[in-house]
Amino acid sequence: MDVHIYKIKGMHCASCAVIIGKHIEKLPGVKNIDVNFALETAKIDFDASKISLDKMNEEIGKLGYIFEDSDTFYDMKIDHGHNDRGLMEKDEKIRELKKTKRKVQIVFPFALIIFGMMIWDIISEYISQIGRIPISLPLQNVILLILSTVVLFWAGRPFIEGVGRFLRYRVANMDTLIGIGTLVAYTYSAMVVLFPWIREYLSLPEYVYFDVVIVVIGFVLLGKYLEARSKIRTGEAIEKLLNLQAKTALVIRDNKEIEIQISEVVIGDIFVVRPGTKIPVDGVVMEGKSSVDESMLTGEPIPADKTINDQVVGATINKQGILKCKATRVGSDTVLSQIVKMVGDAQASKAPIQALADKVSGIFVPVVLGISFLSLLLWFTVGTQFIGFSEAVSFGLMSFVGVLVIACPCALGLATPTAIIVGIGKGAENGILVKGAESLEELSHVDTIVFDKTGTITEGFPKVTDVVGYRNFNEKDVLQIAGSVEYHSEHPLARAIIEETKKKNISLLEPKNFESMEGMGVQGELDGKQVIVRKPNQEDQNISRLSELQNEGKTVVVVSVDKEVVGLVALSDTLKEHAKESIALLHGVGMKTVMITGDNKKSAAYIAHRVGIDEVISEVMPNEKAQKIKELQGRGRKVAMVGDGINDAPALTQANVGIAMATGTDIAIEAAGITLLKGDIRKVSQAYILARRTMRTIKQNLFWAFFYNIIGIPLAAGAFYPLFGIFLSPMFAGIAMAFSSVSVVGNSLRLKTKKILAP
């Protein structure tokens, strides 16, 4: 099966997304389709041997939609700078937006004027001091006929086409609702003006509804324009990431420096980075020293020092010296490209909560059409018994049009995707990369965070923490002796001791007769004396401070000279800088914290106590971690797992949501739903707050979308008129519908302004 992401042209609303999904998923060879209205994309899982893009387009083309291949959407953006397809697509959207804006600029002023005239007309009915509009009714009708004809068949053309598709293929969307409503209002009004004898013969009311056509289409167009403009804004996260990249690279070819496009750089190219310029692609330093601003990747304001063999990342900024680097990753393999793709894939996904909105949108249009025809029928039949035929027909037509207009499911369709897009973009800006929308939803429900110890709570490599000297040997003497003998060892503890001597500028001696004692330690001669650096044994238990250091979970080596103990060196996997603060932040948002590790109980308990973790699961084999997560879930807990290693991958997958450190392995990152840049676990609490706020925004959006329809539909149908004399005219219905969509998008965009720092 192949998974492809296609751009969709011709999609105008949530029910469009449902129509496309229903028609494509029934085709042979299609396993699954995920249509995203906000991004205008379709993610399709299909068998290429059974179905093709052309066949799919043949199916939906007759409905007014078209798929465009965009599998390389993000790669092409990265590779081709300003001339890429991504920018062309954005330019095309901007052009479409400008067309809509031009229609709005022409139609909406007339809609406002006519709306004002309608209000004037209504007020003048009750306040005699306000005179009637000083234009005769026949002249008003002719002017409005001309205006409404232009508005309906030019600006409202998509709505008319929607009616045509409905009659031909029985598919209805937002355009269908608007189209049927305005077309009925226009047709009736045109008949009254052009063929008055028909009206007189049938005793129909002489009211016309040209103003309804103009005002409704004017307000709907305004709503469409504001939605389209907002949707462009919600994609700013990817746009900002793309703007970080360099457009060209200075490479050495045939011993000459030449400037080429990013897309032309290949692995193995030697490129030159001058001070103040962006590093074009990922690579390794071959010559030079400099400091590099990596804040786009890490968020850290302090530049990182770079020298030979250090890794550099594309789009970071060289601050000082000249660097010569070898390209190691280009195009879609670079760190920036992967980040962009991650953000893009996540934005194109759906949260499970959206399934509700999609289901409602799928049945919404036919139900609304049924309600509108039923209200028309009831006014024509029951209404005539109470208020007379002429008035009943008038109310029937207004209710028919009003229901169709106010029930447009735009707000419902935009409720989830706009919040998800903004939320994921907000996360990306803060170093929190969300792989899928479902990860945000799952994280918002989590009540327990499980941390792997090594590399997550701790740095993941040993450091010297304590040095103890005996028999007139001070700390420096002990380190010098231990470091000199360990110099030729490749053991991680030996490397840690050597690093400590370098840090303290301790000069080392050359040992003679060096020997590695397998599983025990090392030995050698210094100045004719036999030196041994080894594990403690049973006889060493009485040595001062040995038990104390071991009880703290530290690994201790004994240093002896001519069989006499002269010192101890304690090493430990040190805590990450902000580990304790991170756990406190999680407790601050009501989270239960657990640490899982293969370490012994004593060492694990000591680490957990130092950072304030609630519960410890120790002495766990790598293949048992997922089972431990399952056991926690069996107790009714919603679990997030935070890890960085290959052995964490099963647990990351088993958890309700996996959170990986970007400093960890690729396998862990693939298994997780969320990745934290720089491996900063303070971002765990930020990710939780982001998830919670995003889901709260979605729920608010859905509430308002349903609220508008639950109140608006019966109001527009005239259900409250017999009891309270309240009736919502189609003009106000159009305003309410447009406002509902704009309010939903606006509410989602509020997420951009929210801080996601824990209390």
Disulfide bonds with the S-S distance in Angstrom:
none
